[in-house]
């Protein structure tokens, strides 16, 4: 028997595991309060409602077989109805495609929309799951910075004026991961206008839009142009275990994604799609459920932001946490969050250094904190620990 | 608003929906007995056992969250134990990777093992789901014919002697789809030897191995060499809805697949993986369940083969149906199965013409028949109809 196996494809040498995943492995010690994760709170997930839906789906043989590649038809119908309300136009079922979480939509779209070497514009700091698929597709990636109103459209305009011709612009429009900000309505309109003037696709990646705290997220970028492909997911409002994400896109994009989905994994799970359809169609229940999640996260977010501002004053600026799952903070006193991390872990608190999300910016003095899985007093304790670590690192 | 959207990637022009899928859309009329599908029988799937497992998995919050990219650890442990027994060696958990059906393993492996332009050897007739991913990966595909002992290793040897250097050889080793044959033990050893001598990977795609009728399938090709990556699935023995396939491969292949799985869809469903683990670990129940499936399919297969031989005599040769889901038949009287199909549909029976599976061979006088979803008398009726269609087409 040979001692070494045949070689692997050469492109693999360029791929790396996400720095965040590697970090998370180090922060699972029980005594550490982790703000590093990016998970919704399993305690808030509707376990009993899911169990009831599973029982219903399994009362006949309809949930056992392979299902259609674009998704179980009644689930697509429910999603089409919800998206019609969200987008203010009738969304036909053929423009709705169910994916294995939004991540699969990103992955299949990167194959459908990008030739090798195509230009993709992302936000900086970036959602690393998007960076990963665009890099794997051989795209050239250029980053546009975020500010408090989301993607800086002036910077995108400059890129275009320099003659850059993106195939795709990717944005997490609401409650950005990791940046915490939401794109303003004015910028949404401007982005859509540029997409039509310059003939590029916008991927509006919106897993957090329903997790608003004080006021609903603005109308989606997809309301402004059919060049916008809208992605969303049941993972953050119901449960990741369903692996139900969806895409709203022109029919020919959906049909191209369908061809690739057949090769990628044939189809999703009829069982989890039937569960998702049941819960998403149960409007009264869903509204109350999402309201509970939203209210709980809001309390946690506000406790975290208050604790950060109280402990650090003007040595830190952080986002207001108006929704979603993350707060982004920038140290104003030159603190290097990569160097601070070992001190923080020693004190029993973890976060993700900003550099993990950097494309062009270095974000060495920034960090992402997730507030979803700890209650207010635990979050306050986490920031106490962070303040102690900061004092030690400085001293 | 612009009336046309931006362009799609240029490679899409080369991709087509599978001819079988398109055909299946035409054969769902209620009055047609379809031998064209390729689905296991939902009536035989263990609905109540799945429902019980779902209830158990949902009695706590452990089945709601994202799970690990390589699969829920206890499921991998169960699979490692089963595969250790199958392969006659201790298979470490790190060499077991859970995928969204075997199809996802094929798709991710095509990225992990193939540089663009790499040579892939497939069997002719071929499993079209494999062809689809190898084509999408930009591989050069060369086909080696099947005979009653499976892949013709002499033809592979000739290829190698001509200086061809495959990166991957793909085989459906047991109860071939569509060919119905099983690779003999001698050829398994020879294939493994060639893989080691010439430094190529073998992908042993084995979704049907447990569906043997009279005697168990031979030891897997993977018992002969570590150059063999073994794929299997719960879809045919339990239910497709779980979307649980798995791969047994060297650690570095699994780690490369893990990187790509993160980008492809993050992870599988914790719920369906926990259900699969529960059922696969319940050995007494599983043995009895698979035995029922096997016995039922065996009865159907034999009824089909008997009916074909009775109706067509020496105008047809067909495989013996020793396991799996398919019978492959070749007309000896020059019948063109593509031309026969409209007559067959008129008489109320459907099958897939051999040309749908052809790589190098044309298989114009061949067809694939699936025997899983009809009982014996329905299958006999189907062959009556086929014989009538054949008589009309000739007359």
Interface residues (C-beta under 8 A of the other chain):
Chain A: X1 X2 X5 X6 X8 X9 X10 X11 X12 X15 X16 X17 X18 X21 X39 X40 X42 X43 X45 X47 X50 X51 X54 X55 X58 X59 X60 X61 X63 X64 X65 X66 X67 X99 X100 X101 X103 X104 X107 X111 X112 X113 X114 X115 X118 X129 X132 X133 X136 X167 X195 X196 X199 X200 X201 X225 X226 X227 X235 X239 X240 X241 X242 X243 X250 X252 X253 X256 X258 X259 X260 X262 X263 X264 X265 X266 X267 X268 X269 X270 X271 X272
Chain B: X1 X2 X5 X6 X8 X9 X10 X11 X12 X15 X16 X17 X18 X21 X39 X40 X42 X43 X45 X47 X48 X50 X51 X54 X55 X58 X59 X60 X61 X63 X64 X65 X66 X67 X99 X100 X101 X103 X104 X107 X111 X112 X113 X114 X115 X118 X129 X132 X133 X136 X167 X195 X196 X199 X200 X201 X225 X226 X227 X235 X239 X240 X241 X242 X243 X250 X252 X253 X256 X258 X259 X260 X262 X263 X264 X265 X266 X267 X268 X269 X270 X271 X272
